[in-house]
Amino acid sequence: MVTKSNRKKQSLPSQLFKHFNTGISYFLPVIIAGGMLFSFTLITGKIDNGAIVPSNQFFQNIYDIGQAGFAMMVPVMCAYIAYAIGSKPALAPGFILGYVANNPIGADKISTGFLGSLILGFIVGYFVKWTKSWKVPDALKPMMPTFFIPVITTLLLGILYTYVLTYPLNAFVQAIVSLMNQLNGTSTVIVGLAIGLLAAADFGGPCSKAATAFTLALMAEGIYGPNGAFRMCCAIPPLGMALASLILKNKYDKADRQLGISALFLSSAGITEGAIPFAGKDFKHTWIACAIGTSIAGALAMLHNVSSVVAFGGIVAISGVFKSPLWYIVDMLIGAGIIVLILAFTKPNLEEIEK
């Protein structure tokens, strides 16, 4: 028998994932804006060992503005995860402690970056939610959300983070970095398959956002391969469906081909949502084809060490691919080709559908 308490326990993971997605949804525009400015810098600049080198002072200024976006993404994520749990009083401590996590602090100058900010977002949110339940005199109630709660939360959790959490979190981050640096052969393929599957699983939804968080966290630690694979994978479902609608004329009608042209443009910017109209009309065949094609392409991209420094995808992001740019294009086309091939054999013809 499922009790009320059991239902609450079962719903906790989904609640946490929902709060996580709130933070990611707010931080994505920040990182995309910063990434696009990096791309503008690369019009005349170059990439040296994973670092963007502007060609002149004007593009250096553009790069610095983009870098501000990258610096803000972690505090924004922390603040809005906290906001999703504790509402407005959690915003200020979320921003402050997210900034703290992203910068060196303490005697050993430790920065826990993305992971530290992620965990602090949840801690801040639930701490603020608890403080809002405190019984305080009526005279102090107006000052709780704007004064007492932000100050108490920032002070206590700042001390907790600095003296307790930094060392284990830093050790975990370094372990992940070491593990990723040691990947080779089969393990590389598995990571690529997982990245590709997440990119295609819900056509730009929560699974894709989880992959975004994972690859950006690694990129912050100087590991650019998963980001390159993921940015390429984001473009594959809409590209594959666009090509399928234009090539497989016995399976797609004129309206589908119009959708395909739109999907082609969306694919060029790495917008996976371009495949959604096709999934809405035929989810089973579209999802299977996109999942398989994108997963295989992700594995190939990891094997080919496709690496990117920008936080957006598609063909327009090619300037940010500093390792294996040719494979970035080839693997993307292979993934899209696999989607078309699978649909050619599995999707019913229009005549069969009409019958």
N, C-alpha and C positions, 0 to 999 in steps of 0.2 A: 504493500500500500504506500502510495506517495503522499507524504505529509506536506503541510505548508512550509515547514522549515527545509525539507528536501527540495521543494520547488525553488526556494530562494537560493539554495546552494547551486542548483543546476543552472540558474539564470545568471550567476555571478560572472562566468567567463564571457557571456554575450554582453553583459553590461560593461565590462572592462574593454571589450573590443569596440563597443559603441563609443565609449569615451575616447579611446585611442583614435578612432576614425574622425572624431570631431577635431582633435588636435591636428591630425594630418590634413584635413580639409581646409583648415585655416592657414596652415603653413605652406601648402602647395603653391598658392599664388605668389607668395614671397620668394620661394626658391625658383619658380619659373621666371619671375621678373629678373632676379639676379642672374639666372642662367642665360636668358636672352641677351642681357647686356654683355656677358662674357662672349657670347657668339658675335655680337657687334664688334667687340674688341678684336676678334680673330679675323675680321675682314682684311686687315692689313698686318695683324700681329702674327705670332707663331707660338707653338707649344714646345717648351724645353723641359724634358724630364717630368712631364705632367703638370708643369706650371705655365700659365699664360703669360707671355711677354709682349706687352703693347709696343706698337711701333713708334708712337710719339706721345707728347704730353696730353693731347686731346683724348686719345684712346686710353691713356693711363687714367684719366679722370673718369671715363666711362667704366673702366675696369674697377676702379675704387668704389663707384656707386653700386656696381654689381656685387662686389665683395661685401658691401654693407648688407645686402640682401641675404647673402650666405651667413653672415654673422648673426642676423636677426632670426633665421629660420628656427634655430634651436630654442631660444627664449619664447618665440611665438607658439611653437608646439607645446612646450611645457605649460605656458599660461592657459592655453585653450583646452588642454586635457584637464587641468585644474578647474577651469571655468565650467566644463561639462559636468563636473561632479559637485563643486561648491558654489557655483554661480559667481556673480560679480566680485564679492569679497576675495575670491581666490585669484583674481587676475593679477593684481599688483605683486603678491609674493611669487606667483608663477613666473611672471616676467623676470623678476629680480633673481630668483634662484635658478631659472633656466640660463640666465646670463652667467651666473656663478659657475654652473656646471660646465659651461662651454669655455671657461677661462681658467688658467692655473690659479690654485689657491692653496694655502697652508704652507708649512715649512718646506715640504717637498715639492711645492708647486705642481699639484696634480690637477689635471683636467679630465673629466670623464665624458665630456662631449654629449653626443646624441643619446647614449644609453643612460647616463646620469640624469639628463634632462627628462627623458621619458619616465623614469622611475620617480623622480621628484614631482612630476606633474600629477601622478596618482597620489603620492603622499600628501602633497599640498592640498589637493582636492578633498580627500577624505578627512584631513585634519581640519580644514575650514568647515566642512559639513558638520563635524563634531562640535566645533566651537560655536556654531550657530544654534546649537541646542542648549547652550549654557543658560542657566537662570541668573539673570543680572537685574539690578535695580532699574526701574523704569527710566530714571534720569540718565542712565548710561546706554540705554538701547539705541538711541539715534547715532551714537558714536561707534557702535560695534562694527558695522560693515566698512566704515571709511577710516577708522583709526585703530581701534584695539585689535581687531582680527588680523588686518594686514601686518601690523607691527609685531604682534605676538607670533604669528605664523612665520614671518620672515626671520625673526631672531632665533626662535627655538629650532626650526627646521634647518636654518643656515648653520647653526652650531652642530646639529646632528649630522648634517651632510659633511661638514669640514672635518670633524673629529672621528666620525664613525663610518660613514658610507664611502668616502673617497677611496680608501685602500682596497676593499674587496671589489668595488666597481671597476677600479683601474686594473686590478688583476684579471678580472673577467674580460675586459675589453682587450687587454694585451694577449690573453689566451685565444680569443677569437681571431685577432689579427695574425697571430702566429699560425693558427690552424689554416686560415685562408692563404697565407703565404706558402704553406707546405702542400697545397692542393696540386694534384697532378693526375693525369690519366683518368681512371674511372671516377674518382671523387670529383674531378672537374666537370665531367659529363653529368654527374648527378646534380651538382649545383646548377648547371645550365638548364637541365630539364626542369628543375623546380622553379627557376626564375621564369622560364618560358610558360610553364603551366599557370603560375600566379598571374602573369601578364595577361593571359587569355581567359582565365577562369570565369571572370565576371565582367569582361569587356570594360575595364576601367573603374570597377567598383572597389569594395573594401579589400579584396585579395590583391588587386593591383596596387592599392595604397600601401598594403603591408610590404610588398616587394619594393616599393619606392623607399619606404623607411629603411629597410634592410640595406639596400644598395647605397643610399645616401650616407648611412652610418659608416659603412665601409669606406666610402669615398673620403669622408672626413678623416679617416685614419690613413689615407694615402693608398688605398686599394681601389683601382679604377676598373678592373675587369668586369665584375658583376654589374656595375653601372652601365658599361658599354653594352653588355649583353641585354640588359633589361630595356635600355632605350631603343635598341634595335627591335626587340620583341614587341614593344608597344605599337609599332607601326605595322606589324605583320597581319593581324586579323583583318583590319580594314583593307589592306592592300590585297590580301588573298581573296576576300569577298568581292572587291572591285574587279579583279581579273576574272574571277569565276563568272560574275554576272555579264561581263563583256565577251568572254570566250565561249561559255556553255549556253549558247542561245536556245538550245532545246530544253533547258532547265530553268531559265530565268526569262521573264517577259520584259517589255519595254520599260515599265515602271521600275523594275529591279535594276535595269541598266542605268536609269537616271540616278537611283540610289548609289549605284556603283561609282559613277563619276564623282558624286559628293564624297564617298568613302575614299576615293583615290586622293582627293585633296586633303582630307583629314589625315590620311596615312602619312602624307608628306611631312606633317607636323607631329607625328607620333601620337595622334589622338585615337586611342583604341575604341572609343565610343562610336566610331564610324561604322563598326560592324553590328551595332545593336539592331538597326532596322531589319537586317537579314535574320538575326537570331529571333526577333519577334515574330517573323513569318514562318520560320522553320528552325526551331531551337535545336532539336536533336542533331540533325545533320550539320548545322552550322557550328555548334559547339564542339562536336567531336573532331571535325576537320581543323578548326582553329586551334584547339588544344594540342592536337598531335603535331601539326605543322609548326606552331610557335615553340613547342617544347624541343623539338628536334633542332630548330634554328638556334635556340638558346644554348643547347649543348655544343653545337658547332662553334658558336661565337666564343664560348669559354675555352674550347680547345684551341681556337685561333688567337686567343688573347686579345680580343677586341676590347679596347679601353677608351673611355670617354670622360672628359672633365666637365661636361655640361649636363644640366639636369632636365633635359627634354630630349625627345627622340625624333624619329623619322629622318628622311633624307636631308631636311634643312639643318640637322644637327651634325652633319658630316664634318664640318669645320672643327668641331670639338673632339673628334675621334683621332687621338694621337698615336694609337697603335693599331695596325691592321685595318686601315680605313677601307681598303678594297674588299676585305672579307666582311666588313660591316654591310656593304652593299650586296655582295654575293650571297651571304647567309640569309639576309633579308629576303632576297629573291627565291632562294631555295625553300624557305619556310612558306612563302606565299604560293610557290609552285606546288608544294605538297598539299596545301589546302585545296587548290584547284583540282589536283589529281584525285584526292579522296572524294570530293564532291562529284566528280565526273563518274565515279563508280558507284557511289552510294545514294545520291539524291535522285528521286524519281523525275522522269521527264514531265513536262507540262501536260501532255496528253493523259498520262497516267493519273496525275493529280486531279484533272478535270473529271475523269471517270469515277 
